[in-house]
Amino acid sequence: MGDRYFNSDANPTVAEAVEHWIEARRGVVKRQTIAGYRPLLKIIVGPILQGTPQQRVHYALTGAKPHRD
């Protein structure tokens, strides 16, 4: 049936499933490719709900929260 990203008897969080996926890519893709995935995956597992889309991406990459007016 193929490899699963998680134990089907558990309820993994999105962060756990993403971390498992990225670890499964090791040895399949280049190290620099995985390094490029990491900032993008932060957007998936740790979104912020305020600010513009650009501000949210900036937050995901840097941790700097958008300023409220």
C-alpha positions in Angstrom: 0.0 0.0 0.0 3.0 2.3 0.1 4.7 4.3 2.8 2.5 6.5 5.0 3.7 9.8 6.3 2.3 9.0 9.8 0.8 6.3 11.9 -2.8 5.9 10.7 -3.8 5.0 14.3 -2.7 8.4 15.6 -3.9 11.9 14.9 -0.8 13.8 13.9 -0.7 17.6 13.8 0.0 19.4 10.6 3.5 20.2 11.9 4.2 16.5 12.7 3.1 15.4 9.2 5.1 18.1 7.5 8.2 17.3 9.6 7.8 13.6 8.7 7.5 14.5 5.0 10.6 16.7 5.0 12.6 14.0 6.8 11.4 11.4 4.3 12.9 13.6 1.5 16.4 13.4 3.0 18.6 11.4 0.8 16.1 11.8 -2.1 16.7 15.5 -2.8 19.7 17.7 -2.2 20.4 19.2 1.2 20.0 22.7 -0.3 16.6 21.8 -1.7 15.5 20.8 1.8 16.9 24.0 3.2 14.8 25.8 0.6 11.7 23.9 1.7 12.0 24.8 5.4 11.0 28.5 5.2 8.0 27.6 2.9 6.9 24.9 5.3 6.8 27.4 8.1 3.9 29.1 6.2 2.0 25.8 6.3 2.5 24.9 10.0 2.6 28.3 11.6 0.4 30.8 9.9 -0.4 34.2 11.4 -3.9 35.5 10.7 -3.2 39.2 10.7 -1.5 41.4 8.2 -1.3 41.3 4.4 -0.2 38.1 2.6 3.3 39.6 2.2 3.5 40.4 5.9 2.4 36.9 6.8 5.1 35.4 4.5 7.7 37.8 6.1 6.5 36.6 9.6 6.9 33.0 8.5 10.4 33.6 7.3 11.7 35.9 10.0 9.3 35.7 13.0 8.8 39.5 12.8 5.1 40.1 13.5 3.2 42.7 11.4 2.6 46.0 13.2 -1.0 46.8 14.0 -2.2 50.3 13.1 
